[in-house]
Amino acid sequence: KVIRFLLIAVLLVLGAAYVARDTLLKGRLEKALSEQTGFGVELDRLHLGWNLSSFEVEGARLLNPPDFPLRDALDLRTVRVVVAPLSLFTREIKFREVVLDVGKLVMVRKADGESNAERLGGKKRSGGGAPAPRPDPAPAPTEPAEAREPRGFRIERLVLKVGAVEMHDFTKAQEGGEPAVTAMNLNLEQEHRDVTSVQ
């Protein structure tokens, strides 16, 4: 789910790159991602490559919606993306490199049972909070259905680093009490080649 969210962020950044540069882009990206997901987004530094084929974010935080008892959801140390520019005009977008360096992932389950991962994924629980607001769907293109094919992607090199994962479960906590907490220092580092799915 985190990878899917970050790949969406990558596409939003590349689309906005033609409109604004680093500082303006940073503010617009924070706003767009917040509106898209319902979670707060803070970026320390964003740098867009001179030829618009790469970008790097240093210090990014995903913040839980206000109805969650903990503020932090995700702390990203670095996100770096390098795209093959001509592939933006093809059916398969080619990413030469994607690096996701996650400092800490914080999973939170509220007293009503809803988790921040479910909310980010757009799932709604009965009795739980509403899922993140989603924008109205775009009007259908005018070309025939058989002529449209979904766009694919290929990541030539994907580097995933995960430092720590925390799980805070408030379902069994007494009112105002402390949640059950599980903390793991994973210090995971994986490299994958030719990735075509985030499943």
LINKA-V888602 format. One record per backbone hydrogen bond with DSSP energy under -0.5 kcal/mol. NH is the residue of the N-H (numbers start at 1). CO is the residue of the C=O. If there is no record, write none. Layout:
BEGIN
NH&CO + NH&CO
END
This chain:
BEGIN
5&1 + 6&2 + 7&3 + 8&4 + 9&5 + 10&6 + 11&7 + 12&8 + 13&9 + 14&10 + 15&11 + 16&12 + 17&13 + 18&15 + 19&16 + 20&16 + 25&21 + 26&22 + 27&23 + 28&24 + 29&25 + 30&26 + 31&27 + 32&28 + 33&29 + 34&30 + 35&31 + 36&32 + 37&33 + 38&34 + 40&63 + 42&61 + 44&58 + 44&59 + 45&58 + 47&56 + 49&54 + 52&49 + 55&81 + 56&47 + 57&79 + 58&45 + 59&77 + 60&76 + 61&42 + 62&74 + 63&40 + 63&61 + 64&71 + 68&65 + 73&62 + 74&62 + 75&104 + 76&60 + 76&74 + 77&75 + 77&101 + 78&101 + 79&57 + 80&99 + 81&55 + 82&97 + 83&53 + 84&94 + 85&83 + 87&84 + 88&85 + 89&86 + 90&87 + 93&152 + 95&93 + 95&154 + 96&82 + 96&94 + 97&82 + 98&157 + 99&80 + 100&159 + 101&78 + 101&99 + 102&100 + 102&161 + 103&75 + 103&101 + 104&75 + 105&164 + 106&73 + 107&105 + 107&166 + 109&168 + 110&108 + 110&114 + 113&110 + 116&108 + 119&115 + 120&116 + 121&117 + 122&119 + 123&118 + 125&129 + 128&125 + 132&119 + 147&144 + 148&144 + 148&145 + 152&91 + 154&93 + 155&195 + 156&95 + 156&154 + 158&192 + 159&98 + 160&158 + 160&190 + 161&100 + 162&188 + 163&102 + 164&103 + 165&184 + 166&105 + 167&182 + 168&107 + 169&167 + 169&180 + 170&109 + 170&168 + 173&170 + 177&174 + 180&169 + 182&167 + 184&165 + 186&163 + 186&184 + 187&163 + 188&162 + 190&160 + 192&158 + 194&156 + 195&155
END
